[in-house]
């Protein structure tokens, strides 16, 4: 999945950008108070997308 598309998905599902790291962007979900690092690759593997969504407590894209 493209990184920009994934970031839009996270923002639409209530997550917020916490800060920018050197190699990652940190997003957090205020509902669950969990934070996750999103790598700065143009393409993020689907399995990693699922793991990040699970960590944040939201459904992965395509699974509503």
PDB file of N, H, CA, C and O in Angstrom:
ATOM      1  N   UNK A   1       0.844  -1.158   0.000  1.00  0.00           N
ATOM      2  CA  UNK A   1       0.000   0.000   0.000  1.00  0.00           C
ATOM      3  C   UNK A   1       0.902   1.237   0.000  1.00  0.00           C
ATOM      4  O   UNK A   1       1.933   1.260   0.672  1.00  0.00           O
ATOM      5  N   UNK A   2       0.516   2.238  -0.739  1.00  0.00           N
ATOM      6  H   UNK A   2      -0.322   2.219  -1.285  1.00  0.00           H
ATOM      7  CA  UNK A   2       1.264   3.484  -0.780  1.00  0.00           C
ATOM      8  C   UNK A   2       1.207   4.169   0.578  1.00  0.00           C
ATOM      9  O   UNK A   2       0.170   4.164   1.241  1.00  0.00           O
ATOM     10  N   UNK A   3       2.312   4.751   0.983  1.00  0.00           N
ATOM     11  H   UNK A   3       3.155   4.754   0.445  1.00  0.00           H
ATOM     12  CA  UNK A   3       2.408   5.396   2.292  1.00  0.00           C
ATOM     13  C   UNK A   3       1.404   6.537   2.425  1.00  0.00           C
ATOM     14  O   UNK A   3       0.762   6.677   3.465  1.00  0.00           O
ATOM     15  N   UNK A   4       1.265   7.349   1.384  1.00  0.00           N
ATOM     16  H   UNK A   4       1.788   7.235   0.539  1.00  0.00           H
ATOM     17  CA  UNK A   4       0.343   8.488   1.459  1.00  0.00           C
ATOM     18  C   UNK A   4      -1.100   8.025   1.629  1.00  0.00           C
ATOM     19  O   UNK A   4      -1.868   8.633   2.374  1.00  0.00           O
ATOM     20  N   UNK A   5      -1.462   6.962   0.946  1.00  0.00           N
ATOM     21  H   UNK A   5      -0.838   6.467   0.340  1.00  0.00           H
ATOM     22  CA  UNK A   5      -2.814   6.419   1.061  1.00  0.00           C
ATOM     23  C   UNK A   5      -3.051   5.855   2.464  1.00  0.00           C
ATOM     24  O   UNK A   5      -4.135   6.011   3.025  1.00  0.00           O
ATOM     25  N   UNK A   6      -2.034   5.202   3.025  1.00  0.00           N
ATOM     26  H   UNK A   6      -1.153   5.076   2.570  1.00  0.00           H
ATOM     27  CA  UNK A   6      -2.148   4.636   4.361  1.00  0.00           C
ATOM     28  C   UNK A   6      -2.270   5.739   5.415  1.00  0.00           C
ATOM     29  O   UNK A   6      -3.045   5.608   6.362  1.00  0.00           O
ATOM     30  N   UNK A   7      -1.518   6.811   5.257  1.00  0.00           N
ATOM     31  H   UNK A   7      -0.889   6.918   4.488  1.00  0.00           H
ATOM     32  CA  UNK A   7      -1.595   7.930   6.202  1.00  0.00           C
ATOM     33  C   UNK A   7      -2.983   8.559   6.161  1.00  0.00           C
ATOM     34  O   UNK A   7      -3.541   8.894   7.206  1.00  0.00           O
ATOM     35  N   UNK A   8      -3.545   8.724   4.968  1.00  0.00           N
ATOM     36  H   UNK A   8      -3.092   8.452   4.119  1.00  0.00           H
ATOM     37  CA  UNK A   8      -4.911   9.252   4.855  1.00  0.00           C
ATOM     38  C   UNK A   8      -5.902   8.333   5.554  1.00  0.00           C
ATOM     39  O   UNK A   8      -6.837   8.798   6.206  1.00  0.00           O
ATOM     40  N   UNK A   9      -5.694   7.025   5.416  1.00  0.00           N
ATOM     41  H   UNK A   9      -4.934   6.647   4.887  1.00  0.00           H
ATOM     42  CA  UNK A   9      -6.562   6.046   6.063  1.00  0.00           C
ATOM     43  C   UNK A   9      -6.487   6.175   7.583  1.00  0.00           C
ATOM     44  O   UNK A   9      -7.512   6.145   8.264  1.00  0.00           O
ATOM     45  N   UNK A  10      -5.276   6.318   8.110  1.00  0.00           N
ATOM     46  H   UNK A  10      -4.444   6.342   7.557  1.00  0.00           H
ATOM     47  CA  UNK A  10      -5.108   6.466   9.554  1.00  0.00           C
ATOM     48  C   UNK A  10      -5.800   7.728  10.064  1.00  0.00           C
ATOM     49  O   UNK A  10      -6.474   7.697  11.094  1.00  0.00           O
ATOM     50  N   UNK A  11      -5.634   8.830   9.348  1.00  0.00           N
ATOM     51  H   UNK A  11      -5.086   8.855   8.512  1.00  0.00           H
ATOM     52  CA  UNK A  11      -6.254  10.087   9.761  1.00  0.00           C
ATOM     53  C   UNK A  11      -7.777  10.005   9.715  1.00  0.00           C
ATOM     54  O   UNK A  11      -8.450  10.568  10.578  1.00  0.00           O
ATOM     55  N   UNK A  12      -8.325   9.313   8.726  1.00  0.00           N
ATOM     56  H   UNK A  12      -7.778   8.855   8.025  1.00  0.00           H
ATOM     57  CA  UNK A  12      -9.780   9.153   8.610  1.00  0.00           C
ATOM     58  C   UNK A  12     -10.339   8.280   9.728  1.00  0.00           C
ATOM     59  O   UNK A  12     -11.525   8.370  10.044  1.00  0.00           O
ATOM     60  N   UNK A  13      -9.511   7.448  10.323  1.00  0.00           N
ATOM     61  H   UNK A  13      -8.547   7.375  10.066  1.00  0.00           H
ATOM     62  CA  UNK A  13      -9.960   6.546  11.380  1.00  0.00           C
ATOM     63  C   UNK A  13      -9.601   7.040  12.776  1.00  0.00           C
ATOM     64  O   UNK A  13      -9.524   6.247  13.715  1.00  0.00           O
ATOM     65  N   UNK A  14      -9.383   8.332  12.916  1.00  0.00           N
ATOM     66  H   UNK A  14      -9.445   8.976  12.154  1.00  0.00           H
ATOM     67  CA  UNK A  14      -9.216   8.939  14.225  1.00  0.00           C
ATOM     68  C   UNK A  14      -7.800   8.996  14.764  1.00  0.00           C
ATOM     69  O   UNK A  14      -7.592   9.454  15.887  1.00  0.00           O
ATOM     70  N   UNK A  15      -6.825   8.544  13.996  1.00  0.00           N
ATOM     71  H   UNK A  15      -6.995   8.172  13.084  1.00  0.00           H
ATOM     72  CA  UNK A  15      -5.439   8.611  14.464  1.00  0.00           C
ATOM     73  C   UNK A  15      -4.869  10.001  14.166  1.00  0.00           C
ATOM     74  O   UNK A  15      -5.336  10.698  13.265  1.00  0.00           O
ATOM     75  N   UNK A  16      -3.871  10.380  14.927  1.00  0.00           N
ATOM     76  H   UNK A  16      -3.492   9.814  15.659  1.00  0.00           H
ATOM     77  CA  UNK A  16      -3.248  11.685  14.769  1.00  0.00           C
ATOM     78  C   UNK A  16      -1.744  11.534  14.638  1.00  0.00           C
ATOM     79  O   UNK A  16      -1.143  10.609  15.185  1.00  0.00           O
ATOM     80  N   UNK A  17      -1.143  12.470  13.896  1.00  0.00           N
ATOM     81  H   UNK A  17      -1.631  13.221  13.452  1.00  0.00           H
ATOM     82  CA  UNK A  17       0.307  12.470  13.777  1.00  0.00           C
ATOM     83  C   UNK A  17       0.874  13.068  15.059  1.00  0.00           C
ATOM     84  O   UNK A  17       0.541  14.194  15.429  1.00  0.00           O
ATOM     85  N   UNK A  18       1.717  12.319  15.724  1.00  0.00           N
ATOM     86  H   UNK A  18       1.988  11.404  15.424  1.00  0.00           H
ATOM     87  CA  UNK A  18       2.292  12.765  16.986  1.00  0.00           C
ATOM     88  C   UNK A  18       3.547  13.598  16.741  1.00  0.00           C
ATOM     89  O   UNK A  18       3.674  14.719  17.233  1.00  0.00           O
ATOM     90  N   UNK A  19       4.486  13.017  15.956  1.00  0.00           N
ATOM     91  H   UNK A  19       4.382  12.106  15.556  1.00  0.00           H
ATOM     92  CA  UNK A  19       5.729  13.727  15.674  1.00  0.00           C
ATOM     93  C   UNK A  19       6.443  13.069  14.500  1.00  0.00           C
ATOM     94  O   UNK A  19       6.083  11.974  14.067  1.00  0.00           O
ATOM     95  N   UNK A  20       7.447  13.751  14.002  1.00  0.00           N
ATOM     96  H   UNK A  20       7.739  14.641  14.354  1.00  0.00           H
ATOM     97  CA  UNK A  20       8.281  13.225  12.937  1.00  0.00           C
ATOM     98  C   UNK A  20       9.607  12.779  13.529  1.00  0.00           C
ATOM     99  O   UNK A  20      10.269  13.546  14.229  1.00  0.00           O
ATOM    100  N   UNK A  21       9.994  11.545  13.251  1.00  0.00           N
ATOM    101  H   UNK A  21       9.456  10.922  12.682  1.00  0.00           H
ATOM    102  CA  UNK A  21      11.298  11.061  13.666  1.00  0.00           C
ATOM    103  C   UNK A  21      12.271  11.200  12.513  1.00  0.00           C
ATOM    104  O   UNK A  21      11.952  11.825  11.502  1.00  0.00           O
ATOM    105  N   UNK A  22      13.442  10.629  12.654  1.00  0.00           N
ATOM    106  H   UNK A  22      13.701  10.121  13.476  1.00  0.00           H
ATOM    107  CA  UNK A  22      14.428  10.704  11.585  1.00  0.00           C
ATOM    108  C   UNK A  22      14.042   9.809  10.413  1.00  0.00           C
ATOM    109  O   UNK A  22      14.143  10.212   9.254  1.00  0.00           O
ATOM    110  N   UNK A  23      13.599   8.587  10.723  1.00  0.00           N
ATOM    111  H   UNK A  23      13.517   8.259  11.664  1.00  0.00           H
ATOM    112  CA  UNK A  23      13.259   7.631   9.673  1.00  0.00           C
ATOM    113  C   UNK A  23      11.813   7.168   9.723  1.00  0.00           C
ATOM    114  O   UNK A  23      11.386   6.378   8.880  1.00  0.00           O
ATOM    115  N   UNK A  24      11.051   7.652  10.707  1.00  0.00           N
ATOM    116  H   UNK A  24      11.399   8.293  11.392  1.00  0.00           H
ATOM    117  CA  UNK A  24       9.671   7.227  10.880  1.00  0.00           C
ATOM    118  C   UNK A  24       8.796   8.422  11.246  1.00  0.00           C
ATOM    119  O   UNK A  24       9.283   9.452  11.712  1.00  0.00           O
ATOM    120  N   UNK A  25       7.506   8.260  11.026  1.00  0.00           N
ATOM    121  H   UNK A  25       7.110   7.423  10.648  1.00  0.00           H
ATOM    122  CA  UNK A  25       6.516   9.206  11.504  1.00  0.00           C
ATOM    123  C   UNK A  25       5.732   8.489  12.591  1.00  0.00           C
ATOM    124  O   UNK A  25       5.316   7.346  12.405  1.00  0.00           O
ATOM    125  N   UNK A  26       5.529   9.139  13.707  1.00  0.00           N
ATOM    126  H   UNK A  26       5.867  10.068  13.859  1.00  0.00           H
ATOM    127  CA  UNK A  26       4.839   8.527  14.839  1.00  0.00           C
ATOM    128  C   UNK A  26       3.376   8.946  14.818  1.00  0.00           C
ATOM    129  O   UNK A  26       3.055  10.134  14.854  1.00  0.00           O
ATOM    130  N   UNK A  27       2.495   7.953  14.758  1.00  0.00           N
ATOM    131  H   UNK A  27       2.755   6.988  14.728  1.00  0.00           H
ATOM    132  CA  UNK A  27       1.055   8.190  14.816  1.00  0.00           C
ATOM    133  C   UNK A  27       0.520   7.593  16.098  1.00  0.00           C
ATOM    134  O   UNK A  27       1.047   6.596  16.591  1.00  0.00           O
ATOM    135  N   UNK A  28      -0.538   8.202  16.649  1.00  0.00           N
ATOM    136  H   UNK A  28      -0.966   9.012  16.248  1.00  0.00           H
ATOM    137  CA  UNK A  28      -1.157   7.635  17.839  1.00  0.00           C
ATOM    138  C   UNK A  28      -2.661   7.722  17.723  1.00  0.00           C
ATOM    139  O   UNK A  28      -3.209   8.581  17.031  1.00  0.00           O
ATOM    140  N   UNK A  29      -3.314   6.807  18.422  1.00  0.00           N
ATOM    141  H   UNK A  29      -2.869   6.110  18.984  1.00  0.00           H
ATOM    142  CA  UNK A  29      -4.769   6.745  18.454  1.00  0.00           C
ATOM    143  C   UNK A  29      -5.203   7.239  19.829  1.00  0.00           C
ATOM    144  O   UNK A  29      -4.944   6.571  20.830  1.00  0.00           O
ATOM    145  N   UNK A  30      -5.868   8.410  19.899  1.00  0.00           N
ATOM    146  H   UNK A  30      -6.079   8.952  19.086  1.00  0.00           H
ATOM    147  CA  UNK A  30      -6.267   8.940  21.205  1.00  0.00           C
ATOM    148  C   UNK A  30      -7.297   8.063  21.922  1.00  0.00           C
ATOM    149  O   UNK A  30      -7.387   8.106  23.149  1.00  0.00           O
ATOM    150  N   UNK A  31      -8.067   7.276  21.187  1.00  0.00           N
ATOM    151  H   UNK A  31      -7.993   7.240  20.190  1.00  0.00           H
ATOM    152  CA  UNK A  31      -9.064   6.404  21.808  1.00  0.00           C
ATOM    153  C   UNK A  31      -8.414   5.283  22.611  1.00  0.00           C
ATOM    154  O   UNK A  31      -8.878   4.946  23.701  1.00  0.00           O
ATOM    155  N   UNK A  32      -7.338   4.704  22.074  1.00  0.00           N
ATOM    156  H   UNK A  32      -6.961   4.978  21.189  1.00  0.00           H
ATOM    157  CA  UNK A  32      -6.666   3.588  22.746  1.00  0.00           C
ATOM    158  C   UNK A  32      -5.371   4.014  23.428  1.00  0.00           C
ATOM    159  O   UNK A  32      -4.772   3.241  24.175  1.00  0.00           O
ATOM    160  N   UNK A  33      -4.941   5.251  23.167  1.00  0.00           N
ATOM    161  H   UNK A  33      -5.428   5.880  22.560  1.00  0.00           H
ATOM    162  CA  UNK A  33      -3.701   5.798  23.722  1.00  0.00           C
ATOM    163  C   UNK A  33      -2.480   4.956  23.330  1.00  0.00           C
ATOM    164  O   UNK A  33      -1.559   4.777  24.128  1.00  0.00           O
ATOM    165  N   UNK A  34      -2.484   4.440  22.089  1.00  0.00           N
ATOM    166  H   UNK A  34      -3.232   4.585  21.442  1.00  0.00           H
ATOM    167  CA  UNK A  34      -1.372   3.640  21.567  1.00  0.00           C
ATOM    168  C   UNK A  34      -0.662   4.436  20.472  1.00  0.00           C
ATOM    169  O   UNK A  34      -1.301   5.162  19.711  1.00  0.00           O
ATOM    170  N   UNK A  35       0.654   4.296  20.399  1.00  0.00           N
ATOM    171  H   UNK A  35       1.173   3.706  21.017  1.00  0.00           H
ATOM    172  CA  UNK A  35       1.456   4.969  19.383  1.00  0.00           C
ATOM    173  C   UNK A  35       2.238   3.945  18.579  1.00  0.00           C
ATOM    174  O   UNK A  35       2.646   2.906  19.099  1.00  0.00           O
ATOM    175  N   UNK A  36       2.445   4.256  17.285  1.00  0.00           N
ATOM    176  H   UNK A  36       2.113   5.099  16.863  1.00  0.00           H
ATOM    177  CA  UNK A  36       3.146   3.349  16.373  1.00  0.00           C
ATOM    178  C   UNK A  36       3.997   4.173  15.416  1.00  0.00           C
ATOM    179  O   UNK A  36       3.618   5.280  15.031  1.00  0.00           O
ATOM    180  N   UNK A  37       5.148   3.627  15.036  1.00  0.00           N
ATOM    181  H   UNK A  37       5.455   2.728  15.349  1.00  0.00           H
ATOM    182  CA  UNK A  37       6.028   4.273  14.068  1.00  0.00           C
ATOM    183  C   UNK A  37       5.695   3.784  12.658  1.00  0.00           C
ATOM    184  O   UNK A  37       5.608   2.580  12.414  1.00  0.00           O
ATOM    185  N   UNK A  38       5.510   4.720  11.741  1.00  0.00           N
ATOM    186  H   UNK A  38       5.581   5.697  11.938  1.00  0.00           H
ATOM    187  CA  UNK A  38       5.245   4.408  10.331  1.00  0.00           C
ATOM    188  C   UNK A  38       6.530   4.693   9.556  1.00  0.00           C
ATOM    189  O   UNK A  38       7.009   5.827   9.573  1.00  0.00           O
ATOM    190  N   UNK A  39       7.104   3.689   8.873  1.00  0.00           N
ATOM    191  H   UNK A  39       6.715   2.768   8.859  1.00  0.00           H
ATOM    192  CA  UNK A  39       8.363   3.914   8.152  1.00  0.00           C
ATOM    193  C   UNK A  39       8.170   4.866   6.970  1.00  0.00           C
ATOM    194  O   UNK A  39       7.061   5.031   6.462  1.00  0.00           O
ATOM    195  N   UNK A  40       9.251   5.475   6.552  1.00  0.00           N
ATOM    196  H   UNK A  40      10.152   5.341   6.964  1.00  0.00           H
ATOM    197  CA  UNK A  40       9.199   6.427   5.446  1.00  0.00           C
ATOM    198  C   UNK A  40       9.549   5.775   4.111  1.00  0.00           C
ATOM    199  O   UNK A  40      10.381   6.288   3.364  1.00  0.00           O
ATOM    200  N   UNK A  41       8.920   4.655   3.819  1.00  0.00           N
ATOM    201  H   UNK A  41       8.244   4.238   4.427  1.00  0.00           H
ATOM    202  CA  UNK A  41       9.075   4.005   2.516  1.00  0.00           C
ATOM    203  C   UNK A  41       7.890   4.430   1.664  1.00  0.00           C
ATOM    204  O   UNK A  41       6.806   4.679   2.192  1.00  0.00           O
ATOM    205  N   UNK A  42       8.081   4.515   0.372  1.00  0.00           N
ATOM    206  H   UNK A  42       8.961   4.313  -0.056  1.00  0.00           H
ATOM    207  CA  UNK A  42       6.960   4.909  -0.490  1.00  0.00           C
ATOM    208  C   UNK A  42       5.901   3.812  -0.540  1.00  0.00           C
ATOM    209  O   UNK A  42       4.721   4.096  -0.748  1.00  0.00           O
ATOM    210  N   UNK A  43       6.311   2.577  -0.354  1.00  0.00           N
ATOM    211  H   UNK A  43       7.270   2.346  -0.185  1.00  0.00           H
ATOM    212  CA  UNK A  43       5.407   1.430  -0.358  1.00  0.00           C
ATOM    213  C   UNK A  43       5.568   0.681   0.963  1.00  0.00           C
ATOM    214  O   UNK A  43       6.681   0.330   1.355  1.00  0.00           O
ATOM    215  N   UNK A  44       4.441   0.438   1.649  1.00  0.00           N
ATOM    216  H   UNK A  44       3.537   0.723   1.331  1.00  0.00           H
ATOM    217  CA  UNK A  44       4.464  -0.296   2.918  1.00  0.00           C
ATOM    218  C   UNK A  44       3.792  -1.641   2.678  1.00  0.00           C
ATOM    219  O   UNK A  44       2.686  -1.701   2.141  1.00  0.00           O
ATOM    220  N   UNK A  45       4.459  -2.715   3.074  1.00  0.00           N
ATOM    221  H   UNK A  45       5.357  -2.667   3.510  1.00  0.00           H
ATOM    222  CA  UNK A  45       3.930  -4.062   2.844  1.00  0.00           C
ATOM    223  C   UNK A  45       2.607  -4.254   3.572  1.00  0.00           C
ATOM    224  O   UNK A  45       2.385  -3.703   4.651  1.00  0.00           O
ATOM    225  N   UNK A  46       1.730  -5.052   2.957  1.00  0.00           N
ATOM    226  H   UNK A  46       1.910  -5.500   2.081  1.00  0.00           H
ATOM    227  CA  UNK A  46       0.384  -5.273   3.497  1.00  0.00           C
ATOM    228  C   UNK A  46       0.405  -5.885   4.892  1.00  0.00           C
ATOM    229  O   UNK A  46      -0.425  -5.534   5.731  1.00  0.00           O
ATOM    230  N   UNK A  47       1.323  -6.774   5.146  1.00  0.00           N
ATOM    231  H   UNK A  47       1.997  -7.059   4.464  1.00  0.00           H
ATOM    232  CA  UNK A  47       1.393  -7.402   6.466  1.00  0.00           C
ATOM    233  C   UNK A  47       1.750  -6.370   7.528  1.00  0.00           C
ATOM    234  O   UNK A  47       1.241  -6.429   8.648  1.00  0.00           O
ATOM    235  N   UNK A  48       2.620  -5.427   7.185  1.00  0.00           N
ATOM    236  H   UNK A  48       3.033  -5.379   6.276  1.00  0.00           H
ATOM    237  CA  UNK A  48       2.985  -4.361   8.115  1.00  0.00           C
ATOM    238  C   UNK A  48       1.807  -3.417   8.347  1.00  0.00           C
ATOM    239  O   UNK A  48       1.609  -2.934   9.462  1.00  0.00           O
ATOM    240  N   UNK A  49       1.034  -3.155   7.308  1.00  0.00           N
ATOM    241  H   UNK A  49       1.195  -3.547   6.403  1.00  0.00           H
ATOM    242  CA  UNK A  49      -0.174  -2.332   7.448  1.00  0.00           C
ATOM    243  C   UNK A  49      -1.133  -2.976   8.444  1.00  0.00           C
ATOM    244  O   UNK A  49      -1.702  -2.293   9.295  1.00  0.00           O
ATOM    245  N   UNK A  50      -1.311  -4.295   8.335  1.00  0.00           N
ATOM    246  H   UNK A  50      -0.849  -4.850   7.644  1.00  0.00           H
ATOM    247  CA  UNK A  50      -2.200  -5.002   9.252  1.00  0.00           C
ATOM    248  C   UNK A  50      -1.686  -4.945  10.685  1.00  0.00           C
ATOM    249  O   UNK A  50      -2.470  -4.749  11.614  1.00  0.00           O
ATOM    250  N   UNK A  51      -0.389  -5.114  10.875  1.00  0.00           N
ATOM    251  H   UNK A  51       0.248  -5.273  10.121  1.00  0.00           H
ATOM    252  CA  UNK A  51       0.204  -5.074  12.213  1.00  0.00           C
ATOM    253  C   UNK A  51       0.045  -3.681  12.822  1.00  0.00           C
ATOM    254  O   UNK A  51      -0.302  -3.554  13.996  1.00  0.00           O
ATOM    255  N   UNK A  52       0.295  -2.648  12.037  1.00  0.00           N
ATOM    256  H   UNK A  52       0.577  -2.752  11.083  1.00  0.00           H
ATOM    257  CA  UNK A  52       0.164  -1.271  12.528  1.00  0.00           C
ATOM    258  C   UNK A  52      -1.277  -0.982  12.927  1.00  0.00           C
ATOM    259  O   UNK A  52      -1.523  -0.389  13.977  1.00  0.00           O
ATOM    260  N   UNK A  53      -2.230  -1.397  12.098  1.00  0.00           N
ATOM    261  H   UNK A  53      -2.030  -1.879  11.244  1.00  0.00           H
ATOM    262  CA  UNK A  53      -3.641  -1.173  12.410  1.00  0.00           C
ATOM    263  C   UNK A  53      -4.045  -1.915  13.678  1.00  0.00           C
ATOM    264  O   UNK A  53      -4.792  -1.384  14.500  1.00  0.00           O
ATOM    265  N   UNK A  54      -3.555  -3.135  13.837  1.00  0.00           N
ATOM    266  H   UNK A  54      -2.948  -3.566  13.169  1.00  0.00           H
ATOM    267  CA  UNK A  54      -3.862  -3.910  15.043  1.00  0.00           C
ATOM    268  C   UNK A  54      -3.299  -3.221  16.283  1.00  0.00           C
ATOM    269  O   UNK A  54      -3.967  -3.153  17.315  1.00  0.00           O
ATOM    270  N   UNK A  55      -2.076  -2.711  16.182  1.00  0.00           N
ATOM    271  H   UNK A  55      -1.534  -2.765  15.344  1.00  0.00           H
ATOM    272  CA  UNK A  55      -1.453  -2.000  17.299  1.00  0.00           C
ATOM    273  C   UNK A  55      -2.267  -0.760  17.688  1.00  0.00           C
ATOM    274  O   UNK A  55      -2.414  -0.450  18.871  1.00  0.00           O
ATOM    275  N   UNK A  56      -2.792  -0.058  16.682  1.00  0.00           N
ATOM    276  H   UNK A  56      -2.672  -0.310  15.722  1.00  0.00           H
ATOM    277  CA  UNK A  56      -3.555   1.168  16.936  1.00  0.00           C
ATOM    278  C   UNK A  56      -5.001   0.897  17.328  1.00  0.00           C
ATOM    279  O   UNK A  56      -5.697   1.795  17.802  1.00  0.00           O
ATOM    280  N   UNK A  57      -5.452  -0.331  17.134  1.00  0.00           N
ATOM    281  H   UNK A  57      -4.887  -1.061  16.749  1.00  0.00           H
ATOM    282  CA  UNK A  57      -6.821  -0.684  17.506  1.00  0.00           C
ATOM    283  C   UNK A  57      -7.859  -0.298  16.481  1.00  0.00           C
ATOM    284  O   UNK A  57      -9.007  -0.029  16.835  1.00  0.00           O
ATOM    285  N   UNK A  58      -7.478  -0.264  15.203  1.00  0.00           N
ATOM    286  H   UNK A  58      -6.545  -0.483  14.916  1.00  0.00           H
ATOM    287  CA  UNK A  58      -8.434   0.014  14.123  1.00  0.00           C
ATOM    288  C   UNK A  58      -8.440  -1.151  13.137  1.00  0.00           C
ATOM    289  O   UNK A  58      -7.522  -1.971  13.127  1.00  0.00           O
ATOM    290  N   UNK A  59      -9.475  -1.218  12.314  1.00  0.00           N
ATOM    291  H   UNK A  59     -10.221  -0.553  12.322  1.00  0.00           H
ATOM    292  CA  UNK A  59      -9.558  -2.269  11.299  1.00  0.00           C
ATOM    293  C   UNK A  59      -8.609  -1.960  10.152  1.00  0.00           C
ATOM    294  O   UNK A  59      -8.468  -0.797   9.773  1.00  0.00           O
ATOM    295  N   UNK A  60      -7.951  -2.973   9.589  1.00  0.00           N
ATOM    296  H   UNK A  60      -8.065  -3.918   9.897  1.00  0.00           H
ATOM    297  CA  UNK A  60      -7.094  -2.753   8.417  1.00  0.00           C
ATOM    298  C   UNK A  60      -7.920  -2.302   7.219  1.00  0.00           C
ATOM    299  O   UNK A  60      -9.120  -2.572   7.170  1.00  0.00           O
ATOM    300  N   UNK A  61      -7.312  -1.626   6.256  1.00  0.00           N
ATOM    301  H   UNK A  61      -6.337  -1.407   6.295  1.00  0.00           H
ATOM    302  CA  UNK A  61      -8.033  -1.193   5.054  1.00  0.00           C
ATOM    303  C   UNK A  61      -8.633  -2.386   4.319  1.00  0.00           C
ATOM    304  O   UNK A  61      -8.008  -3.441   4.218  1.00  0.00           O
ATOM    305  N   UNK A  62      -9.826  -2.213   3.818  1.00  0.00           N
ATOM    306  H   UNK A  62     -10.333  -1.355   3.901  1.00  0.00           H
ATOM    307  CA  UNK A  62     -10.520  -3.279   3.101  1.00  0.00           C
ATOM    308  C   UNK A  62     -11.324  -4.183   4.006  1.00  0.00           C
ATOM    309  O   UNK A  62     -12.087  -5.018   3.521  1.00  0.00           O
ATOM    310  N   UNK A  63     -11.174  -4.040   5.300  1.00  0.00           N
ATOM    311  H   UNK A  63     -10.554  -3.361   5.695  1.00  0.00           H
ATOM    312  CA  UNK A  63     -11.894  -4.867   6.276  1.00  0.00           C
ATOM    313  C   UNK A  63     -12.668  -3.935   7.187  1.00  0.00           C
ATOM    314  O   UNK A  63     -12.104  -3.367   8.122  1.00  0.00           O
ATOM    315  N   UNK A  64     -13.920  -3.779   6.930  1.00  0.00           N
ATOM    316  H   UNK A  64     -14.379  -4.240   6.171  1.00  0.00           H
ATOM    317  CA  UNK A  64     -14.733  -2.813   7.697  1.00  0.00           C
ATOM    318  C   UNK A  64     -15.601  -3.502   8.677  1.00  0.00           C
ATOM    319  O   UNK A  64     -16.349  -2.850   9.405  1.00  0.00           O
TER     320      UNK A  64
END
